[in-house]
Amino acid sequence: ELWNLEHREFQYFAVGLLDKYVKKVPGDFINIYEWMIINKSWWDTVDAIAANLVGLHFQRFPDLITPRTEKWMKSGAMWLQRTALLFQLRYKDKTDFDLMTRYIIELKDEKEFFIRKAIGWALREYSKTDPDTVFKFVKQNKLAPLSEREALKVIERSK
């Protein structure tokens, strides 16, 4: 009901409320998250849903990761694809780097700013865990300048 209200503050409140109950919702609640991502898509609410709600949901229900994210990648829906790139932002050493980079390679030629930024952000976050692997991946794959710049920010600052 909050999501359907006109003002964005209601969507912010809905995300905050769901954050309180993220560890209690059933597996099929992924359908609600998906609906929220598709409806009233704003970068800030989508990012909060991806990194916090979907990320934790997939940790609780790892069997949902591949079928759901594959569906999102094939959907052509930019916000779902962004979520497939960003859901592991807080995973650190639990990140499935192969899955993440497979999705990055699939989307690396996209012109959409929000996809390019998400590619860089996902790699940048993982670079805090494994900078050598991220550096090697970036150098071996031709990414958009924005994606590369974002990916290497932490690595270059530490030099």
Phi, psi and omega in degrees: 000318179300321183296329183277352179285156190292314189279140184298332179303331177290324177291320176300317180296319180299316179296316179297320178295314179296328178299328179289335186245011186302331181272004183242351184280152180284167182304320183287000176293347175303332177295324178292315178301316179299316179300318179296320181296320183283327185259128182059055183283115171234145185304320186288322178286322178299317180296320178294320178295314183297304188285324185263300187286304181294319180303312178291323179299315180292331174293323179284328183231069185297337178293346179275342189302299186296309182298321183286315182290328174297317178300316181296319180295322180283344186293334186077359179278113187304319183290327175290320177296320177299320178296320177298329177282326191259348187299337182267010185309325184258011185280338181050241184286356176267001180298134172274088185298323179297316178296312181301313183287332175297316178292323178298314180297321178298326188253359190297338180264003177297143179272343184297124180307314186293333175284314179300318180294318180296321177302311180296319181296314180300315179293320179299316179297318180290334179295339176289340178262316184218077184298324182296317180295318179294314180302313180299315180299314182297319181288335181269350183232130181282105178258161173299147180308319178299314180298315181295315180301314179295318183297323188263001183308306183293319181298314182290326177295329183279349180278000000 
